[in-house]
């Protein structure tokens, strides 16, 4: 398994999204945690603005060995996650947020007449929590707004039914100034009080439209009555309401002690983000790449992977949020949320998996050689099942039917493999018949591979149009290889690519590197065939001239050809040169022959 880490020189590959970055040293220990509105810009500033860094930061940068990131939805979420991770890991270069303080939240208690107040201590058994809030002023403004709008008690008295009935308490100043309706003396029923509490909950949940409309009406009414000071107060409260922060996914007391398992699959690999949520806070966020064994069922693989991750990070949570059906966990509840906060948390996990997959694919693509990329493009352009690492191309050559030959050139991994080139003398065809010649050489080539049990090519290219391609296919059918070896034809005039039994050709872009590779193969096959044809024709011409001289046998002709290469050269050399190669008597015979022929 591989986690989502970047080398320091890869900072420009980070996303332009909000999130948290973690710096690790060479011992794989977290030395610094930071937040960013844009991860790419913030992390880059450590490495591109070295002159502006203080002494502590320069030392930090020197120790950075790798970088890990977590993508979130907003800068606010990034701040909360940074706070959580600093308290969890205590990095030695973080001098802020290292204490045990947390951002405050608002609680609605579980008492008979619930109270609403701010707290930094989270205990789910004591009530319902909203927040946390980074803007304390805005939070206090909302609390003040709730108290101004609704008559919520601020005392900590135990207003049990028994205590109230017994007249144990007396109303305080809050009752006399109108901020409380006196539930402590039974002046307000519990039902009426809970209506105000329910309205306050709507404000804390972010359902502000009713409250906003209420304030606008109060503000307008005050203005109509010329109570401008009161209208301004209502307007100030409206402004505070607008700045009210909604709850965060990163720290959410309602999502407690669960694991999040965001999974994406790409062919034979899985990209998984694992989040561990403890006490409403993301404690761990790790993204990995994993590859199952051959033919291993997906459910079985994900079970083992999830077990390993839970074990690695010490998670004992019995609730798992995931986007994949994972069966076989009797003691664990598997959730597949479609809406709500848990779905948003799952989407955040999948977002991290998606970025990790994108980066892995990019790096994998960059690591490929240009030739590998061209072969993959060729595979896509021709819709092949396999990357064509082994390609063979055939061509014919003859002049007016004389000395017909064929050639086969072989490219392996996009490069000519000249030791695998083959020359073919046409044996069964009389006259200029390209179709029959192609049928013969293709049959001979693949009959040999089949009998010797050698590897077949991933692609066969025939230099010619539909006629030559059809002839080649007939040979493959005769060998029961048709359909096992991909085969296409390329027509010279318009560079059209023909498929067997397909009436219409396809056209690959003239700028495509895959077409250039096909052209290279075609041109190499043509060059090889022409060279072989010329050699054969030259040898045939030499033999026919010398055959007319009585006393000159095959061995003598071969000596002459090896030394002088052509009839023209033999005619031009002196008798002394001939004598040095084949002896005086035979040299005299050859010179007399050409002399008599010239005179006649």
N, C-alpha and C positions, 0 to 999 in steps of 0.2 A: 504494500500500500504506500502511496506517495501523498504527502500533504501539500497544501497550497502555500509554497514559500517562494520568495524571489531573492535573487542575489542583489547586492547593493547597486551594481551597475545596470540593473533592470528596472530602476525606478520609473523610467518613462513608459513602461508597459502597464502600470497601474491604471485603474479606471478613473474617470473624472466623475466620481460619485462620492457621496458622504460615507464615512465609515471610520473604523478604528484600525490603526497600524501598530504592530508589535515588532520591536527590534530584538533580535537574538544575537548572542555572542558565539564564539567558536565552540563553546561547551553546550550550546543549545539551551541556554538560560535566558529568560526574558529580562532585558536590562532597561527597557523603556516602553511605555504604552502611551499613545497619543491619539487624539481625535482629529478629524479633518472634514471640512465641507467638500473639498475635492482631494481625494487621496493622492492623485498623481501630482498635483501642484504642491501639496504640503510636504510629501516625502522628498520631492525633487529639491525643495529649498535647503535640505540638509546637505546636499551634495553639489549644488550649483552656486550657493551663496556662501562659500566658506569664509570669505573676508568679513562677513557680517556676524559670524557666530562667536559666542563668548567661549571662554576657556573650557568650561564644563561640557558644552555641546560639541566642541572640537574633539575632546577626549571620547565622548559618546560615539561620534561618527567613526572614529578609528577602531572602535571595538565591534561595530556592526558587522555581523557575518551573514545574516539572512533577515528577510522581512516577511512577515505574515500579515494578512489583512482580513477584516470582516466587513462586508458591505451591509449598510443599514439604509433605512428609508429617509432619514432626515438628520440634520446636524444636531438636533435636540436628542435624538436616539443615540447618536454617536457620543455625545457628552455623557449620557447615562451609562452606556456600556463601558466607556473609558473609566468612569468612576468605579464600576463594579469590578473590572479586570485589575485595576490598580490595587484595590483592597484585597483581591484574591491572590495576586502574585507578588505584591510588594516589590516592584522593580527598583533597583537601587538608584537609578537616575531620575525617578519621579519624586520631586520634592513637594508637589502639591497633591491634594486629595488622598494623601497617604494615611491620614488619621482615620478614626473609626466613625466620623460623622457621615451622615447620608443626606440626600436631598429630602426635604419635608414632604409629607403626604397629608391629605385630609381624611379624617375618619368620621363615619356616622356610627355611633356606638350601638350595641345590641340591648341597651337598657329599655325600661318600660317607656320612659319619655326620652328618646335618644338625644344625645348631644352631638354637636358638630364642631370640631376643632382641629388644629394642625398638630402633627406629631412626627418625630423622626424614628420612632420605634414601631416596628411592624409585628403585630400578633393577630393573625386572621380570626382567632376565636373571640376577640374583643369587639369586632365590628367589620364594616365594609370600608375599604380604603380606596381613595382616588388620588392619582398622581403617579410618581413624585413630580415636584415642580422645581424648576431651576430659577424661576423668577419669583422670589419670595414676596416681593411687593405686589405682584399681580395676584398671587395666591391669597394674601391677606385682604386684598381688595375684594376678591370673590367672597371670602368669609364675611367681610363687612357688608357686602351686598346682600348676602343671604340673611344676615341678621337684621338689616334694614328692611328687607322685603318681607321677611317672615318672622314670626315671634317665636324664636328658638331659644330655649333656656341656656344660660351659660354656667349655672351652678353645678356642683358635683354631688348634690344630695341624692340619697337613695329613695326615689319616689315610688316605692312599692305601694300597692293598693292598701296594704295594712297600715303603712306609715302615714299615708295621706288621710285615710279614714280616721285614724287616731288623732289627727290634728297635730302631728309632731313638729311641723314646720310652719314658719310664718313668711309671708311675701317680703321680698327685699326691694331695694331701690329700683331694680330693673323693671319691676311691676309698676311702680309709681310713675316712671318716665315713659312707659308704654312699650318697652322692648320685650316684655314677657307678659303672658296672660294669667299667670299664677297657677300652674298645674299643681304646685306644692300644697295649695290649700283647696284644691278641687275646683278652682274657677274655670278651668279648661278641661274638656274631656280628652281622653286618650285618642279617640277617633278623629276629633278635630285637629289635634296636634300632629297625628301621623299624616294628615293631608298636607300640612306644611312641609313635613319631612320628605314626602314623595316629590313635591315640587322642587325642593332643594336638590334631591338626587338627580332630577332632570337637568338642572344647571351643571352639576358636577360631571354628568355624562356627556355634556356638550350639546344637549337639546335646548338651545338658547332662544329659539324663535318666539316661544310664548312669553318668556321673560322679557325679551327685547321689545316685543310689541307692547307689553304692559308698561315698560319704562317710557316708551315713546308716547303712550297715551297720557301717562302722568306728567311728562315733560310738556306736552302740548297744553294740557289742562292748566298747569301752573302758569304757563306763558299767557294763556287767555285771561287768567285772573291777575296778570301783571305781577306774579310772584317770581321775578326773574332769578333771584338768588336760589330759590328751590329748584327752578328749571335747570340752572347751571349744575346744581348738585346731581340731579338726575342724569344730565348729560355726562358728567364725570364718571358716574357709575356705568353708564353705557360704554364709555371708552375702556374702562377696566374690564368690562365683560367681553369686549372685542379682543382684548389681549389675553384672555383666558387660555391657558394651555390645555389642550386635550391630553388624555393619557397616552403613555408610551408603550410600545410593544416590548421594548428592551427591559423595562422594569414595570411589571404589571402584577400586582398581588393576586388578581383573579386567576392568573395562569401559574399554577404552583406545582413544583416537583414533577415535571414531565420531561421527556426526551423528545427532541424533534429530529426527524430522519428524512431529509430532502434528497430524493434519488433521481438521477437522470441516467439514461442508458444511450450509448453510442456504439452500435455494432457489437463488438465483443468486450466492451469496457463499461464500467459503472463509475459515475462521479457522484460522490455522496457528501453532503454536509450534515454533520452531527452537532446538535445544540443540546446542552444540558441546562435545564432550568431548575434552580433551587431557590425556594422562598421567593418566588416571583421575579428572579433576576437571572439573566443569561450568565452562567459561570464559565461555560466552555463553548467555543465555536471552532470546529475543526473540519476542513474539507479535504477529502482524499480521493485518489483514483485507485480502483481495484479491478482485477481481471479474474473471472471465474475459471475453473478448470474446464477442460474440454468436455462438452455435453453435460455440465453440471446444471441441474434445474435452477431457475432464477430464485424461486422461493427458498430453496435450501441454501443457496449462496448468500442471500440477503439475511437469513436467520443467523448464519455463522458470522457474517460481517457485523451485524448489529450487536451480537453477543460480544464480539471482540472489542468493539468501540465502547460499549457499556463497561466492560471489564477494565479496559485501558484507562478510562477516566473515572473509575470508581462510582458509577451511577447505580443507585438502587431504586430509581424511580420505577413505578409499576404502570405508568401511563405513557404511551408512545404516540406521537402525532406523525403521520407519514402519508406520502402520496402513493405508496405501493402496497398491494395486498400481501401481508406477511402472516402466515398461519403457523400454528404449532407452539404458541406461547400461552400456556394455560393460566399462568399466574400474572400475565401482563395484559392490560387492555390496549388494543390497537385502535386508534381513531383516525378517520379520514374526513376531517371537517370540510364542509363546502362553503360556509360563510362564518362571519364573526372573527373575534380576535385570534382564535387558534388557527383559523385559515390564513390570516394575515401573517402569523408567525411562520407557518409552513411555507407561504410564498416567499418570505424573506430567506428561509433556508434554501429553497430551490433557486433563488436569485444568486446566492453564493455558489451553489453547485454549477449553475450555468456559466458564471464568469470563469470559474476554475476550468471547466471543460473548454471554453473558448481559448483560454490561455494555453492549455495543454496542446490543443490542436494547432494553434499558431506556432508554438515552439517546435512541435513535431514537423510541421510543414517547413519551417525555416531550416531544420536539420537535414532535410532531404537535399540531395544533389539536384542540379538543374535537369539532368537526364532522368532521374526518378520522377520528377514532376511532369516532364514531357510524356513519359510512358503512362502516367495516370491520366493525363489529358487525352491521350490516344485511346485509352480504355473507355473513357466517358464518351468521346466522339463516335466511336464505333460500337458502343454499348456492349463491350466484352465482359464476360464473367470474371476474368482474371487479368491482372496487369501483364501486358505482352512483353515479358522479359526475353523471350526467345521468338524471333521473327525470321521467316524464310521467304525469299522473294524469287520468282522464276521469270526468265525472259528467253526468247528465241532469237536466232540470228541466221540469215542466209542471204545470198545475192542471186536472184533469179533461180532459186531452188538449188544452187550449187553449194556443196559443203555445209549442209544444215547442221547447226549445233544449238544447244541450250545451256543455260547457266543457272545455278542456284547460289544466291548469296545469303549469308546468315548473320543476323545481328543479335548479340546477346547483351542485355542491359543497356540497350540503345547504342551500342558500339559495334563496328564490324568485327566479326570473329573469322578472320581469313583462313584459319586452319580448317574451318568447317565449310568453306566454299566448295562447290562441286561443278565439274564440267561434264557435259553429256554429248556424245556423238549420237545423232539420230539413226536408229537402226531399222525401224519398221516402216518408215515413211518415204515415199518416192515423190519428188517434186516439192514445190513451195506450198506446204500445207501447215500453217501455224497451229491450227486447232488440233490436228492429229499429233503434231510434234509436242504440244503442251500435254496432251493426254498421255503420251508415252513417258515423258520425263517425270511427271507427277506420280504416275503409277510406279515407275521404277524407284523413285526416291522413298515413297512411303511403304512400299512393299519391303524394302530393305530395312527400314526402321521397325516395321512390324515383326519381321522374321528375327531380327536381332534384339527385339524387346527394348529398343532405345526410346528415349523421351521424345514425344511429339512436340512440335512448336506450339506456342500460345496463339500464333497468328500466321496465316499463309497469305501472301500477296501475289497476285498474278498480274504481270504487266500486260494489260490488254482490256478490252471491253467485255461485253456479255458473252461473246463467242468463246474466247479463250477461257473465261471463268467457267462456263458450262462444261467445256472439255475437261478441265481440271476436276470439276465436281464428279464427272462420270468415273474418273479414276478412283476417287475416294469412295464412291458408292461400290465400285467393284471390289474394293478392299474392306468393305463394311466399316469405313472410317468416317463416312459422311455424317456430319453433325457433331462428331467428336473433336474435330479440329476447325476452329474458326477460319474462314477463308473469304477474301474479298478480291475484287479486281479494280485496277485503276486505269481509266482511259486517258490517253495522253492529251487529247486536244483541249478539253475543258477541265481536266483534273477531276473527273467525276469518280465517285466510289460506288461500285456495284456490289450488291449482296446476291447470293444465290437465290434464284426463283423470285427475285424482286424486279419488277419491270422498271421501276423508276430509281435512278441513282440518288445519292445524297451528295451535298456539296459542303465540304469543310472550308471554313474561312481561309482565305489566302494568307492571312497573317497568323494563323494557328501554328504553333510549333509542332503539333502532331502531323499536319499535312507536310511540313518541311521534312519530318522524319520519313514519312512514306515516300516522298520524292527522292530523298537521299538513297533509300533502299532501291527504288526503281532505277535511278541513274547508275547506282553501283552494279546492279544486275545487268543493265544494258552495257556498261563499260566492260564488264567481265566477259559477257557473251561476244561482244565485238572483237575484243582482244584474242579470244580463243578462235573465233572464226578467221581472223586475219592470219594467225599462226598456221592454222590448218590449210588455208588457201595458199599461203606462201610455200608451205612444205609440199603441197600437191603440185604447184607449178614447177618447183625445182625437180621433183621426181619425174614428172612427165618429160622434161627436156633431156635429162640425163639417161632416161630409159631408152632413148633413140640411139645411144652410143654403144656399139657392140664391144664387150670387154669391160664395161663398167658395172660392177655388181652393187648390191645393197650396202655393203660395208663401206665401199668407196664413196658412194653417194652420201652416206651419213658423215664420213670424214669431211667431205667438201662442204656440206651444209653447216656442220659445226664450226668450221674455220671461216668460211666466207659469207654465210647467212643467206645469200640470194644468187640467182642465175646472173643477174646484171654484174655483180661483183666478180663472179667466176670468169665472165667474159673479159673483164677489164684487167685482171692480174697477168703478170708475166709468166712465162713457162717455168722460170726458176722458182717462183712462188708455188706453182702447182707441184713441181718436182719435190719440193721440200715436204709436201703434205702426203702425196700419193705415189711418188716415184716417177722416174723419167718416162718409162714406156706409156703409162696411163696418162701422164700429163700430155704427152705428144698426141695420143688419141683424142683427147678432149679439145686441144687447140686446133687440130686438123678438122674436127667436126664443125666447130664454130666458124672456122675460116672458109670451109666449103659452103656452109649455109649462107654466109655473108656474100660470097661471090655469086651464088645462084640467085 
